Amino acid sequence: MTGGGVDRSIECTGNVNAMISAFECLRAGWGVAVFVGLTGKDELFKINPTKFLEGRSIKGTAYGNFKPRSDIPALVEKYMNKELELEKFITHQVSFKEINKAFEYMLKGESLRCVISFVG
């Protein structure tokens, strides 16, 4: 389809088979796969190491390489200035007593963001 592979691929699902496909479709010599999606804790990514010797490579990022010291104050300022609508990203709210429910939502992929309340 691409006449030799793609120069760049981005995987955002955390699905190991999608990661393998994103790597396998790279052009030999300079193709780069970027993995953003988080896998399950026990999942393995298996590929033939010869693909690396052919010049393909992988880069990854967790949470977009977020820098809390500088990025959190900037996000708070944007939120306070109504430039950032955080409420639309909250899919669930639970009390601290229901914290296990928040983990269940996360592990099942049913929650975008869950707010855990420590009061009432």
C-alpha positions as CSV (number, residue, x, y, z in Angstrom):
1,M,0.0,0.0,0.0
2,T,2.8,2.4,0.8
3,G,5.5,1.1,-1.5
4,G,7.9,0.1,1.2
5,G,6.5,1.2,4.5
6,V,5.7,4.3,6.4
7,D,8.2,6.9,7.7
8,R,6.3,7.4,11.0
9,S,3.5,5.5,12.8
10,I,1.8,6.5,16.1
11,E,0.0,3.9,18.3
12,C,-2.4,5.4,20.9
13,T,-4.6,2.4,22.0
14,G,-2.3,0.4,24.2
15,N,-3.2,-2.7,22.3
16,V,-0.1,-4.8,21.9
17,N,-1.2,-6.2,18.5
18,A,-1.6,-2.6,17.3
19,M,1.9,-1.8,18.6
20,I,3.3,-4.7,16.6
21,S,1.5,-3.5,13.5
22,A,2.7,0.0,14.0
23,F,6.3,-1.2,14.2
24,E,6.0,-3.8,11.4
25,C,4.6,-1.2,8.9
26,L,7.7,1.0,9.2
27,R,10.0,1.7,6.3
28,A,13.4,0.0,6.7
29,G,16.2,2.4,7.1
30,W,14.5,5.2,9.0
31,G,11.0,4.4,10.1
32,V,10.0,5.5,13.6
33,A,7.1,4.2,15.6
34,V,5.8,6.3,18.6
35,F,3.9,4.4,21.3
36,V,1.6,6.5,23.4
37,G,-1.0,4.0,24.6
38,L,-0.4,2.2,27.9
39,T,-0.6,-1.6,27.8
40,G,-1.8,-3.9,30.6
41,K,0.9,-4.5,33.2
42,D,1.6,-8.1,32.2
43,E,1.5,-7.7,28.4
44,L,4.6,-8.4,26.3
45,F,5.7,-6.8,23.0
46,K,7.4,-9.4,20.8
47,I,9.1,-8.6,17.6
48,N,12.0,-9.9,15.5
49,P,15.2,-8.0,16.6
50,T,16.4,-8.0,13.0
51,K,13.9,-5.2,12.3
52,F,15.9,-2.9,14.5
53,L,19.1,-3.8,12.6
54,E,17.3,-2.7,9.5
55,G,17.0,0.8,10.9
56,R,13.5,0.8,12.3
57,S,13.1,2.4,15.8
58,I,10.6,2.9,18.6
59,K,10.0,5.9,20.8
60,G,7.5,6.1,23.6
61,T,6.0,8.6,25.9
62,A,4.0,8.3,29.1
63,Y,1.5,11.0,29.7
64,G,3.1,13.2,27.0
65,N,6.3,13.7,29.0
66,F,4.3,15.9,31.3
67,K,6.5,18.1,33.6
68,P,4.5,18.7,36.8
69,R,6.6,21.6,38.2
70,S,6.0,23.8,35.1
71,D,2.9,22.3,33.5
72,I,0.5,22.1,36.5
73,P,0.7,25.8,37.2
74,A,0.1,26.6,33.5
75,L,-2.9,24.3,33.4
76,V,-4.3,25.8,36.6
77,E,-4.0,29.3,35.2
78,K,-5.7,28.2,31.9
79,Y,-8.5,26.6,34.0
80,M,-9.0,29.7,36.1
81,N,-9.1,31.9,33.0
82,K,-11.8,29.5,31.6
83,E,-9.5,28.5,28.7
84,L,-9.5,24.9,29.7
85,E,-12.8,23.0,30.3
86,L,-11.8,20.1,32.6
87,E,-15.4,19.1,33.6
88,K,-16.0,17.6,30.2
89,F,-13.2,15.0,30.8
90,I,-14.7,13.7,34.1
91,T,-16.7,10.6,33.5
92,H,-17.1,9.4,37.0
93,Q,-17.1,10.6,40.6
94,V,-16.7,8.3,43.6
95,S,-16.2,8.7,47.3
96,F,-13.0,7.6,49.0
97,K,-14.8,4.5,50.3
98,E,-15.5,3.6,46.7
99,I,-11.9,3.9,45.5
100,N,-11.9,0.3,44.3
101,K,-14.7,1.2,41.9
102,A,-12.5,3.9,40.4
103,F,-9.8,1.3,39.7
104,E,-12.4,-1.0,38.2
105,Y,-13.5,1.7,35.8
106,M,-9.9,2.4,34.9
107,L,-8.9,-1.2,34.3
108,K,-12.0,-1.9,32.2
109,G,-11.4,1.2,30.1
110,E,-14.8,2.7,31.2
111,S,-13.5,5.9,32.6
112,L,-11.8,8.9,31.0
113,R,-11.1,10.6,34.3
114,C,-12.5,9.7,37.7
115,V,-12.6,12.2,40.6
116,I,-12.2,10.7,44.1
117,S,-13.8,12.8,46.8
118,F,-12.2,12.5,50.3
119,V,-15.2,14.3,52.0
120,G,-18.8,13.2,52.3
